[in-house]
Amino acid sequence: MEKYVLPFAEINLKQLPQVGGKNASLGEMYQRLSGSQIKVPNGFATTAQAYLDFLEENNLTHAIRQHLASLDTTNFTNLHVVSDLIRGLILQSVWPVPIAKAIKQAYQELCQFYAAPIQVAVRSSATAEDLPNASFAGQHESFLNIEGEDQLLAACLRCYASLFMGRAIKYRHDHGFDHLKVYLSIGVQKMVRSDLACSGVCFSLDPESGFSQVALVTGSWGLGENVVQGAVNPDEFYVFKPTLRQGKNAIISKKMGSKAQTMVYEKTGSQAQTIVNVPTPKEKQEVFVLADAEITQLAHWVVRIEEHYGVPMDVEWAKDGESNEIFIVQARPETVHSQAESPLKMHSYRLTEKGELLVRGKGIGDRIVTGVARILHSTKDAHLLQPGEILITDITNPDWDPILKKVSAIVTNKGGRTSHAAIVARELGALAVVGTITATKVIQDGQVLTISCADAQNGLVYKGALAWEKEELDFTDLRTPTTKPMLIVGDPDKAFQLAAFPTAGVGLMSLEFIINNSIQIHPMALVKYHELEDEDVKAHIDQLTHHHADKQEYFIEKLAEAVATIGAAFYPKEVIVRMSDFKTNEYANLIGGKSFEPEEENPMLGFRGASRYYNPRYQEGFGLECKAMKRVRDEMGLTNIKLMIPFCRTVEEGKKVIQIMQAYGLKRGENGLEVYVMAEIPSNVILAKEFAQVFDGFSIGSNDLTQLTLGIDRDSSIVSDLFSEKNEAAMTMIRMVIQAAKEENAPIGLCGQAPSDYPEFARFLVEQGIDSISFNPDAFLKGLQNILMAEEGLTARVRK
C-alpha cells in the first residue's frame, strides 16, 4: 500500500507527482543541500494518494465534478458560489482513520526529532505546482504556528479545501489544468519564529530585467506574508554573484524600505494560528532587517540553490527570533525570465513629451501604457473594472488574480519587487507600479493616466495621455565589429536592462547624474558640515543623511553603490568612470553648494575638471569620490572599473591629479587600475604624446573639443549653427589625437551623438583606427550599424 506520509528525509524531486512541487523542493533541499550548510526546517508531507483516498472515503469526487460542471466558464459569475459549495463539502468531511493516524504519528516523530513539543507551518502543495510555466503562487492556503494534533488535522482539512478556492479554480482553468487531476499534498514543517525577527524573498536574478549575475534579497520585519503579498515596502539588497564567489564584499546596492507593518501572531489562546499586522516601531523602520553578513549568507545559499536546480530560483527565507538562525522555507523555479525570448531581441520605450507626475514607485515591466484609472478598494468591486483599464488599489493578494487578467497596468500603495502584484504582473505581461504609498489618494477614479516603467526599475504615473514611442531592437543578425561599440550610461537603474546590449562595455559613466539625482548634496557641505551656518541647509542634509552617523559616508556609500551597479552589469567588460565635471554654477545648485562655489563669468572655461581636484576649495570633496572608487574596485572587487579625468588642461595638472589620487589609495597600476584622460581641449591634442606618459588612455569629448577648437559657445542660439564635429578643423584635431595615441599604443575612444547621427562621421573615425565609439542607449543600434557599414566599406577598399 502506498504511504500516506513521507518525511523530508525521503523526499526529493522524483516524488513531485506524489507531494507536489513545493514539498518536493523542500525535501530535495533538506536531503541534498544540508551539506552546503543551507538550513531547511525538518518536516513531512502527505501524499497525493492520501488526498485521493480522502475524497473516496468521503464520496466527494462525484459531487465536486457536478459542482464544477455548473461553473460559468465564460464570465465566472458563479465562481464563488461553486467554490463555497465544494469547500463546504470538504470541511464537513472526516479524516479516514489510517490517514489521520499517519499524520499524527509523523507529527509525534517530528517533535521527537527536535526533542520538544513544536509549532509547525502547514502548507498546501499541489501536484502541478511550481512548474516553469505556471507557479500557482499563492493560490492555496497555508497555516502558521499550529500546535497539537487536533489543530494540525483541522489545518490539513482547510488545506484540502483551499484547492477549490475561487482563485485556484480560475487559475487552473486559465492554465488548462483538469481540476480533478490536480491533487493536494500538505507540507508540515517546523515553524520558524520569524514573527520575532524577519523574513522575505530572494531571486537568483534581477526579476525585472532578467539579468542573471545578481541575487536580489528582500525582507521585512515579522512573518513573510507581508513581503509575499506586498503589504509592506521591504528592504532590497542586490548581491553580485561573480565577486560573491571571490569572497569580496559583493553587496552592490542596499535600499531601505518603509516596513510600516509587522505581521505577528495574535495572542488569543487556542487560535494561535491567527495572524495580525501591527505598526512597526519607528526605530525598526529606520534600520535594515539584515546585517551585511546575513545578506551575504543568503546570497550564497540562493546561488547554491540555483546551481543545484540548474534554473533561476525564487526562494523564501525566514529568520528565527529565538535562535537568530536563518532558514530557507521554500524554493521554486522563477517563471518569467526562464521562459523569455532571445536577449538579442528587445524593445525600447521613450516618453516624447513631459507631463505632471502624480506618483512614483518601483516599476515592474519595461514599457509604457496609457489608460483609464479604476480605483478598487475590494475584489467585490471587480465588476466596475473594464478590460484594459489601470487598476489602482492599496494592495493585491491571490483573490485578485481573476481580475488582474483584465488590466493593462496595476498601481498599488504598498509592496515591493517580490510582492504578489509584481509577480502576477510579470506573469501576465502587465505593467505594475508598486509601493507608491499615496496612489489611491492622489489619483482620481476615471482619470486618464500614462504609466512608464521604461527603465525597468522606476515606475512613474503621469496625469493624462502623454505621447511616447517604441523602438524594436534586433541585434541577432549583427556581427561584432572590430571597432568596439560601447555605451554611455549615467543611470544605474537602467544598467541591468542595458547589459543585454551587445556592447564591449561602458565608454562613459559620468558621476554628475548620481551626485545630482541620488546624493543631491555638495560633497564639501558634507566634509565641512559642522562649519555650515545656514540652518535650513543643515536640516535638509540631516533629512537626507539620517541613516548615516558619518555624513561623508553617505556620499561614499551612495556613489560606490551606483558605480558598482553599473560595473556589475557589464562585468568583466570595462566601465570607464569619469570623475565629476560639474561647472561652478551647477555645483552651486547642489544642497549647500552656494557656500563653496565662486561666481564665475564663464563657468564652462572656469573652475572645472582636473583643476578642482587638487585645489583646496574641493580637494577633500574629490577625496570622497576617490574613496568611493577605491571601495568599488578593492572591496567590492569590480576591477573592470577604469577612471577618467575630465578637462585636464596641462600635463603638469595631470601629474598633480595622479598624485592626489594615490594619496587617497588609488595608485595607477595597483590592482590593475587604469586612469584615462578626456581629450577635449586643444592642449590635449597638441601634447597628446606627453599626456600619454601620465595616463593610460584617452576618450575624445567631441563636444568640448569642437567648441574650443572653433571658439563657439554651443549653448548660444546666435552662433550655435556654426557648431559641427564635422568641421574640418574639429576633424583635424580628432585625427591628430587618434594618430598620437596610436603611436604611443594608448587606447582611444570617442563618446558622442555624431557617429550615430552621421554615417560619414562614423566612417571617418573607423578609417582613423579609433579603438571604440560610445553611444547613448537610444542611438546604440544605429551607431552599431554605422560602424559595421564603415568597416565593410574600409575592407572593400583594401581589397581593391
N, C-alpha and C positions, 0 to 999 in steps of 0.2 A: 504494500500500500504506500502511495506517495505521501511524503511528510507534509504536515500542515504548517510546521515552523522550521526555519533554518537559522542557526546562529551566524553572525557575520563571519566568523572564522571558517564557515563552509560555503560562503557566497563569493562569487566573482562574476565577471561579465557574462560568462557562459550561462548563468542562471537568470539572465534577463527575462526570458519568457515565463519564468516561474515567479519572480519577485519584482519585475518592473525595473525601469531604468534607474530610478533614484536609489533603490535598495541594492541593486546590482553594483552600482557605482560605489556606494558606501562599503559594501563587502569587499569589493576589489581593492579599494584604498586600505581598508583595515588589514587585509591579507598581504597585499603586495608592497605597500608604501610605508608601513610602520617602521621598516628597517631604515628608511630615509629620514627617520625622526619626525615624520609627519604624524601629528596626533589626531586620531579619529576616535570618538567615544564608542565603546563597545555596545552591541545590541543584537537584535534578531529581527527576522521578518516572517510574516505569514506568507503562504504561497498562494498562487492562483488557484490551486486545487482546493484550498480552504474556502476561497470565495465561491467557487462553483458548487462545492458541497453545501455551503451555507444557503445558496439560492435554492438548491434542490430540496434540502431538508425542510425549507420553509415554503416550498411550492411558489416561488416568486417569478420564475422565468417567464411563464405564460402571461401573467398579469403585467409584468414590465413590458413585454412585447406588445400587448394590447394598448397600453397607455402610449407607448412610443408611436404606434400606428396612427393614433389620433392627433399627433403633433402637426401643426400648421407649419410646413417647411418652406413656405413662401414668405410670409411676413412674421412668423413666430409669435402670433398674437396670443396663443395659449401656452407659451413656453413655461412660464412659472406655474401654471396650473398643473401641467404634466409633471413637472419637476416635483412639486409638493406631493402629488399623489404617490409617485414612486418612492420618494424618500420616506413618506409616512409608512408605507408598507414595510420598508427595511427597518425603520426604527421601532416598529411594533413586533418585529420578529425576535426569536430567541436563539441563543447560541446552541448549536449541536454540542452535546457533551464532549465528544472527542476533541473538537476544535477548541472549546473553552479550556479543557484540561491541558492541551498542548501550549496554549498561550500562557496560562498560569504557571506551568512548570518552567517555561523559558524565562518568565519574569523572575521566578524564585532563583533560578541559576544565575541570572544577571546580577541580582542582589548579592548572591554568594561571591560572584566574581569581584565585586567591589567591597565585599566584607561589611556591608551595611545596607539598611533599607535605603532605597534611592528614589528620586523622582526621574521620570522619563519623558521624552518627547515622543509623541505618537504621530507619524506622518503617513500620508497616502502616497502610494507609488503605483501608477497604472502601468500595465504591461506594455503599452505603446508609448510610454513616457520618455522624454529626453532624447528623442530621435533627432538626427541632424536637420530635418525639415519641419519638425513640429515639437516645440519644447514642452507643451502642456503646462507652462509656468503658471503657478498659482491657481490652476483650475480646481484642484481638490483641496480638502481641508487638512490642517494639522492642529494638534492639541498639545499644549505645553504644560510642564510641571505636574504631570499626572503621578499620583502615588497610591499604591494599593491595588489589589486585584480587581475590585469592583469598579473603581474609577477607570482602570485600564480597559476592561471589557466594554464599558459604556463608551469610551473614546474610540475604540476599534469599530463599534457599531456605527458611530457617527462618521467615521472614515468611509465605511462601505456606502453609507447614504450619500456622501459627498460626490460619489461617482456620478450621481444624477442631479447635481446642482444644475440650474438652468444654464449657467455659463459653460459648464462642462459638456452638456448635451449639444449646445450650439457649436462649441469648438470642434467636437468630433464630427458633427455634420459638415462643417466648413472644410475640414481636412479629409473627408471621405472615409472615416473610420466606422465600422459596424459597431453599434452601441453594445451589442451582446457578445462581441468578440474582443472587447477591451476589458480586461479583468483587473481587480484591485488587490494589490499586496499592501500590507501595513508594516511600516518600519517602526520598531520600538528601540529607542536609543537613550542611553544615559543622558540626563538633562545637563546642559552646560549653563551655569548660572550667569548668563550674560546680562540678566536684569540688574545684577550688581556691578556690572562692568560695561562692556561694549560689544558690538558685533557689526557685521557688514558683509559686503560682497566684493569679490575680486574678479577681474577679467584678465586673461593671459594675453590680451591685445588691447589696443585702443578701440572701444566699442563704436566710436563714430566713424573714424577713417579706415579702420581695419588694419592700421599699422601694427605689425606683429612683433616689433622689437621692444615693446614696453609692456609692463603689467600695470593695471590700474587697480589700486586698493581704495575702497571707500568704507567709511564707518561712522557710526553714531553711538551715543550712549544708550544702554538698555538693549532690549530684545531686538532681533534683526528685522522683524516685520516692518518697522518704521522705514528702514532703508529699502527693503524689497518693494513695499507699496508706495514709496515716495512721500511718506507723511512728514519727513524732515529733509532739510538740505544738509547732506552729510559732508564730512571732511573727505578730500580727494587727494590721493598721492600717486604720482607716476614714478615707476622704477624702471631704469634702463637695463635690459637683460644682459647685453654683452659685458658691460662693466660690473654688473652684479656678479657674473661668473668670475670676473677677475679679482673680486674681493674689494672693489672700490666702493666709495660712498655713492651708490647708484640712484639715490632718490633725487630726481631731476626737477620735481615740482611738488609743492605742498600748498593746498588751498583749503582754508578753514571754512567749514560750513556753519550755519547758524545753530543747527542741532537743537531747535527750540523745544522739542518734546522728548521725553524719555519713556519708553514702554516698559512697564514693570508688572508684576503680579499683584492683583488686588487681594488684600488680606481679608478674606471672608470665610475662613474656616474650611468647610467642605468643598467650596468652589475654588480650590487652589489654582485651577487652570485658567480662571478668568484673568484677562489682562486689560490694563488701562494705560492711557497716556497721562503723564503728569508734566508740568512745566519743568524744563531743565534749569537748574540754578545758573545765574549769570556767570559765575566764576567757572563753571564747567563748559558753558558755551564758548568761553574765551580761550580754551586750551584744546590741543589736538587729542583725539581719543587714543592714539597710539604713539609710543616713543619711536625714535628712528630705528632702534634695534628691532622692535616688533614689526615695523613696516618692512624692514629688510628680511626678517624671518618669513613673514607671509609671502613676500615676493619669491623667495627661494622655493617655498612649498608650491606655489602656483606654477612656477616654471617646471618643477619636478613632476607635478601632476600632468601638465601639458605634454611633457616629454613621454610620460608613461602612456597616455592615451593617444598621442600622435595627432591631436587636433586641438584647436583653440578651445579653452575651457572657461566656464562661468562657475565660480566657486563661492560658497557661503562659509563664513568663518564666525566664530564666537569666542569671546574671552570670558573665562570663569572668574567671577569676582571673589570667590572663596580661595581658589588655588592660584590665581593670577596666571593660569596657563591658557594658551590659545589653542583652539581646536578647529579642524575642518569638519563641518557638519553636513555638507552637501557639495557635489560637483557634477556638472552636466556639460555636454558639448555646447559651445556657442553656436547659435543657429542662424546668424545673419551673414557674417563675413565668410564663414566656411562655405557658403553657397554662392559667393559673389562671382561676378564675371572677371575677365582678364583685367589686371590692374592697368594695362596699357590702353584701355578704353575707358574714358571718363568724360565728365561734363563739367562745365564751369558756369556759374550763375553770377550776375552782377547787377546791382541796382543802378539805373541810369538817371535817377532823379532823387533829390533829397526830400525827406518828409519829417513829420513830427513823430518822435519816438515816444511811445506810450509806456512800454515796459521792456525789460530785458531779462534774460535768464540763461540757462545752459541750453544750447541748441542741439537738437537731435536730427540728423539728416543734413544734407548739403545742397539744399535747393531753396527756391523762393516760390511762395504761393500767395494768391490774393483770394479773399473770400469774405463771407458774412460771418460775423461773430455770433455764436449762440451760447449764452450763459446758462449752464445747467448746474443746479446745486444737488441734484439727486438723480439716480437712474430712473426714478418714477416720472421724470420729465422728458424721457427719451423721445417721446412722440413729437416733441417740439423741434427736434433736430432734423434738418433736411440734408440729403446727400450732398457732399462737397462743402458743407459749412465748416467753420472753425470752432471746435469745442473749447469753451472757456470754463474751467471749473477749479475747485480747490485742490482736489486730489482724485486719482482714479485707483480702482482695485479690480480684480478679475470680474466682478459683477458688471463692469463697464464694457467688457470685451465684445459682446454682441453689438454694442452701439458704435464702438470705435471704428468698425469697418466702413462706416458711412462718412467719416470725416476726412478733410484734406489736411488738417493740422490740429494739434492738441496743445493748449496753453494751460498750465497749472500754476497755482500759487506755490505749491510745495514740490519737493522731490529733487533727485539728483540724476546723474547719468545711468545709474543702475536701478532706478525706480520702475514701478510697473508701467507707468505711462511711457517711459523711454524705451523699455524693452518691446512693448506692443507696437509703438510707432516704428521701430526698426523692422519688426517682422512684417508690418503692413505696408511699409514703404511710405508712411505718412511723415510729416514733419512734427516735431514737438519742441516746445519751449517750456522747460520745467524750472521750478524754483524762482518764479518771478516775484513772489511774495504778495503783490498787490493787483494781479491781473483782474480778478473778479470785481475789484473796486474801481479801477481806472477805466476799464473797457466797458462800453455800453452794449447792451443786447441789440443785435441787428446792425451794429456798426460795421462798415466795410474796413477790412484790415489788410495789410501786407505783412507776411511773415517771412523773414530772411534768416536762414541758417547757412548762408553761403560759405562760411569758413569752417563749418563742421565743428565749431566749438561754442560760439556765442549765438544765442537766439534773440533776434530783435523783432519787436512787434510795432509796426508803424500805423498811424492813422491814414485811412484812405487807400485807394488803389494806385500804387506807385508803378512807374514804368521799370521794367527790368529786361535783361536779355540773357539768353542761354547759348553757350557755345559747346558743340560736341568736339571732344578731343580724342583723336585716334592715333596713337603712336606705334601701332602694331607693325606697320609696313615701313617704318622709317629706320634706316640703318644708323649706326653710331658714327658720327663724323670724326675726322682727325682733330679738328679744332674743338676743344672741349666746350659743350654747351652748359652753361651754369645759370643759376637763378639769383635774383635779387630778392631777399626775404627780410622783412622787418618785424612781422607779427608772429610770435611763437604759437599763437592759437591756430595758425594755418599750416604749421610745419609738417605735422604728420600727414595731412592731406597732400601737400606738395611733394612729399618724399616719394610718391608714386611716379612722379615725372621722370623720364629717362635722362637725368642730368648727371654731370660729373661733380656736382656739389653746389655750394653756395659761393658765388664770387663776391658778394657784398651783403653783409648784415650790418646795418648801421645801428648804433646804440641809441640814437635820438628817439626813435619810436618807443623804445622801452622806457627811457627816462621820462619822456613826456606823458605817456599813457598809463604806465604801471606804477612808476616811482613817484612822479609828479613834483618832487621836492628838489631844490637846488642842492647838489652834494655838499657845498660849503656851508649851507644852512644846517646840515646835519653835523658836520665837523665842528662848527662854531655855535652849536645850538645854545649853549649856556651864555653866550655873549649877545644873543638876539635881544633887541629892545622892543620889537613890535609884538605885543601880547596876542594879538589876533593871529599873527603868523605862527607863533609858538603853539597856540591852541590847535590850529589846523594841522601842524606837524604832529602834535600829540595824538590827534584823532587818527591819523594815518599810520602811525608807528606804535600804537598802544600794545601790540603783541610783542614788541621788541624793547627790552630794557636798554639795549645799546642802540642809539639812534643810527650810528654808522652801519651797524649790522643789518639794519633794514635795507639800506641801499645795496650793500654787498650781496645779501641773500636774494633780493628781488632780481638784480641784474644777473647774478650767477644762474638762477633757475631759468630765466628767459633764454640766455645764451645756451645753456645746457640742453634745453628742449630742442632748439634748432640744431645744435651739434649732434644730439642723439638721433634726430630724424634722418639725418643724411650720413651718419657714421657708417663706414670709416672714410667716406669721401670728405675732401677738405671743405671747411667752412671758414671763410675769411671775414673776421670781425673787425670792422672799422671803429676805432675808439671815437669818443664823442666829438662831433664837429658842429655844435651849436654856434651861432653868432651871438654877440653880446645881447642884442635885443631879444633873441629867442631864449637865452638863458635867464634873462631878467624876468620873463613871464612865468618861470617856474616858481613854486611856493618858496618864499624867502629870497628869491633871486635878486630883487632890486637892491638889497643891501650889499651885494658882492660884485655887481656888474657896472662898469663905467658906461657912460653915454658916449656913443661914437657917431660921427657924421656918416661914415660908410662902413658899417659892420662887416660887409662882405669882404673887405680888404683889411679888416682890423684884427682884434684880439680873438683869433680863432685857431683851431687845429693845434699843431705842434707847439706853437708859441705859448699856449696856455699851460702845457703840461709841466714845464719847469719854472714857470713864473710863480712867485709866492702867493699871488692872488688865487691861484687854482691848483697848485701842486698837490695839496692834500686831497683835493677832490679827485684828481687824476689817480692818486694813490688808492682811493676806493675802487675805481674802475680796475686798476691793476690787481687788487686783492680779489675781486670777483673773478677775473680771468684766471688767476692762479688756482682758485678753488675749482673752477670748471676743469682745468687741464690736469692739475696734480692730484686733487682729492677725488673728483668725480671720474677721472680717467679719460676724459674726452680730448685726447691729444690730437684729434683731427682739427681742432680749433687753431687757426692762424690769426695773428693780429696785424692790423694795418694802421699806419699813422697818416692822418689827413693833413693837407695844407702845410707841408713841411717846406719852408722857403729856402733854407740853406743846408748844406752838408753839415756844417757845424751844429746847427739846430737839431739835425737828425741824431748826431752823436750824443748831444745832451739828453734827448728823449730816451735813447737806448740806455744811458747810464741811470736815469731816473727809474726806468722800468726794472732794471737789475736791482736797484735799491729796494724795490717793493717785491722782489722774489721772482721776477720774470726775466731770467737771463737767456738771451738769444743763444740757441743751440742746445740749451739744457732741456732734457726730456723732449727733444725734438722740436723745440719752439722755433718757429719761423716768424719773422716780422717783416711785413711788406710796407711799402710807401705808396701813397697816391701820386700819380703823375698827372698833376692838374695845374701846375704853374710852369711857365716857360723855363724857369731856372731848373726844374726837374728834368726837362728835356735836354737843355744845353749841357748840364752837368750829370747826365744820366749815368755815365760810367763811374763817376765819383760817388753818386748815391748808391750804386750797386755794391760798393765796398762796405757800406753801412747797413744796408737792408738786403733781404733775401729775395725780393721780387717786387714787381710793380703792378699797379692797377690804374689804367688810364681813366681819369674822371673827365669825360669828354665835354661836359657842360662847362665846368670851370675853365678847363684848358682853352676851349673855344672863346669864351668871353674875355679871358685875359690875353689871348693872342690877338683878338680883334679889337680889344678895348671897348667891349659892349656890355652894358648892364642889361642882362637878358630879361629883367623884370620891368624895364622901361618900355611902355607901349609905343613910344615915339620911335625908338631905334631897334625894337625887337625883331623887325622883319629882316634886318641885316644878319641876325644870328643864324648860323648854319654850320654844323660839324662838317658839311661837305665843302665848305670854303677851302680854297687851295692852301691858304696859309695854315688853317687848322689841320688839314690833312697832311701837310708837310711836317708839322710838329709831331703828329701821331706816327708818321713814317720814320722820323728820326729817332724817337724814343724806342720804337719796336726794334729798329736796327741796332741801337746801342745795347738794349737788353739782350738781344741775340748774341752779340759779340762778347758779352760778359756772362753768357749762359745763365741769365736770370729769367725766371718765368715772368710773363707779362700778359695781362688780360685787359679787357675793356668792359665797363658797365654802362649801359645806357639804352635809350629808346631807338636811336638811329639805325642800328643793324637790323631791327625787326621792321621798321617803317620803310627803309630804303634798301632793296636788294643790292644795289650797286655799292652802298657803303659796306655792307657785309662782305661783298666780293673784294673790295679794297683791303679790308682787314685780313681776310684769308690769304690774299696774294702777298701781303707783307709778312705772313708767317706768324700772326698772333697766336698765342697758345690757347686762350679761352675768351669767350664772349658771354657776358651775363645779361639776362633779360628779366623784366618783370614777369610774374606768372601769366598774366593775361596776354603777353606778347611772346611767350616761350615757343609755342608751336610754329608761329610764323617765323620767328627768328631761327629756329632749328631748320626749317625748310630753306631759308635763305642761305644758311651755312652749307647745307647739302648741295644746293644748286651752285654755289660758288666753288665748292671743292670739285664737283663734277666738271664745271667749266674749266677749272685750272688743270685737271687731269687730261681733259680733251686737248687743251693747247699744248701740254707737254708731249702728248703722243704724236701730235702733228710735227 
